[in-house]
Amino acid sequence: MVNRVILNETAYFGQGSISMIGEEAKNRLFNKAFVVTDKDLLKFNVAQKVTKVLEDYNIAYVIYDNVKPNPTIENVLTGVKKYKDSEADFILAIGGGSSMDTAKGIGIIANNPDFSEVKPLEGSAATKNKSVPIIAVPTTAGTASEVTIDYVITDEAAVRKMVCIDPKVIPVLAVIDPDMMCSMPKGLTAATGMDALTHAIEGYITKEAWTVSDMFALKAIELIAKNLPKAVANGNDIAARNGMATAQYIAGMCFSNVGLGIVHSMAHQLGAVYNTPHGVANALLLPYVMEYNAPATGEKYKEIARQMGIASVDAMTEEEYRKVAVDAIVNLSKSIGIPQKLVEIGAKEEDLEKLANMAYVDVCTSGNPRKTNAEDILEIYKKAYE
């Protein structure tokens, strides 16, 4: 079996690392940035921390803030036109997964004339050219889009999310600065942190998992278990923020290279139909899917439990360590205020069958460790409903 690992050309970590953006842009002979961010990050002067660095280095920029929490085809296509009109030569994505996924869509279409629409990019599209160079600065500790080959765009007309997988969109530079994350409110910190945990756990048990991805996944789980409660409790705890910033990146290194499973397949549908924040959807569904997948995971739940801080797992039976692994996820989720049932987020029971059918054909389903079908997915949705 051949295993592939694709990561950023360069990544900077640590408090104050956004200061490196100007030097890197100059060294790469970039002249003008197309800044993709959202209106809230501009409103609360978060994005300006980065644009100030551009100004200090006399790098021109134009801002594009037409980004939704679940980015749409319109966000991407409007952005492509704005990018072409801007005469910029690189994209600077500032934000969570929504900004970075929008930037990836813009960047790949702008450099591939054969792909003028978003829909043909779903799955693994045969693009010829690399994306416009992207520098990615995450402001949330969750999606890890700054290190992944994936991006997700919502087709509002069809009420579905499209998962696009393309090594040519990976940012050339990632800057993971915990200072950029300190303004996240508790709810967003909790949801994005559980998103990162879902990435680590699904990446660890997916069909394509192997030695290197397991290393990334287990370290990410350990860091999240230690730091997420602290980051939620005190947003200015820079050590906890730094731990989560690193953890979510490591989790991205894992899943970007080995895939995910039906937690994501199911969560994508909640985002498309109800506009549920992706991290909330993942966090809510994770324990239910873990219970379902347990028979196909060998001893891996023992290691998940160990990294979650559970003692004496080596003395437990298979049934016991699988149960405590799931319980540890539930307890963490409850402690940071994550909804536990679909009814709490506005899901409708009459929609569950449609959601299950959509989830079954989602691109992430193929990576699930347990062979599944739409009927099984429907039963998981029902169990999670109320």
Phi, psi and omega in degrees: 000137179257128178248140182241141175233124176238125180227176176298154171299315184215144174216140176246142181232153171109162182299127179088005185290345176296343179296342182280349185297316181299313180297317180296317180298318179295317181295332179270003178064030175282143183247325184215134183260140169258102188273116178257117181207186179242165187297325181293321180292332173284318181301320183261017173059033176274312180299329182295338176298327181274317180296334175297323177296318177300316180298319180298333180258012178056040177259121181291156178203158172229144185256135174239114185241018178277072184231126176264159178304322170248092191300146188248169175303317180299319178303318182289310186293322174297320179295323178300314179297315180297320180298313181297325179287337189282339186062025174284160178238004170205162180249134175245108182264123180237118179147200176272201182300330182296314179294316183290322178293321175299316180299320180296316178298316178297312186296321183284323178290320182299330182257004180228088183303336179289345180241086181267353179237164183274322187305319179294350180275350182299144184076220179251094183278149182273060177290149184263324188248150174295155174302158163310137181305132181242131166255124186245129180236100181288143174247001174232155179254077185204294193288327183061025180299341179291345181236008185252161177264010184251155167206151186235126181236138181270129171267097185294325181295320181269355182053058179206157177259141178251122177266120181249134183234117185204112178302340183284353180261356184298131181302143178286336182218132174241137180235109187252092186248115182299337177299332180285350185252354186291341181273356179297130175291167185303314184297318179289322176301315180296311185294315181291326177296320177289332173299314179298319178297320177298318177301315182294315183290315179294321178296327181289326184255359182295163183300327186270002182301144177209188191307310184292315180294324177298320179301312179298313186298313184294321178293322178297316179300315180300312182295321180292316179302323182280326192252335185297312179302323180291320180294324178290318182292324183217099183297341180266008175284094189293330178294318178292319177299318180294321177299317179289323179299317179291317183299315183292327177293316179298318177299323177294322176301326179288294192291332179299334184258347180231354177092185184229204181212205190281350169302313180289321177304316182285322181293324179303323182289324177296322178293320182289318187275319185247000184060030178294132175305137188301318181296321178296315180299313179298313184298318181295318186277337188308309182297323181293319178289324177300318177300317180294318185279346188312315182299343184254018188244005180056231181262012187294330179293336175298316180288326175298313179299319180298314180291335176281358175096013180279128182275158171061031181293334181292339180270358184271154171285167178303315180298320182292312184288332174293320180293316183290331177297313179295317180300323180296323178293316180298315182296319177296313181302313180296321185294339182249013170085025179280134175302146184253347183225147181298327180299333181290337182255012175090010177293150181247135184301325182290347179270348191299320181295318177297317179300318181296318179295321178292319181295323182299326181266004177294147184298334182285340185300325184297338181273354184298137183292333178255128177300133189227177176209173184297327181293318178295318179297320177300319180295325176294315177303316181297318179296326181277351188290303180202000000 
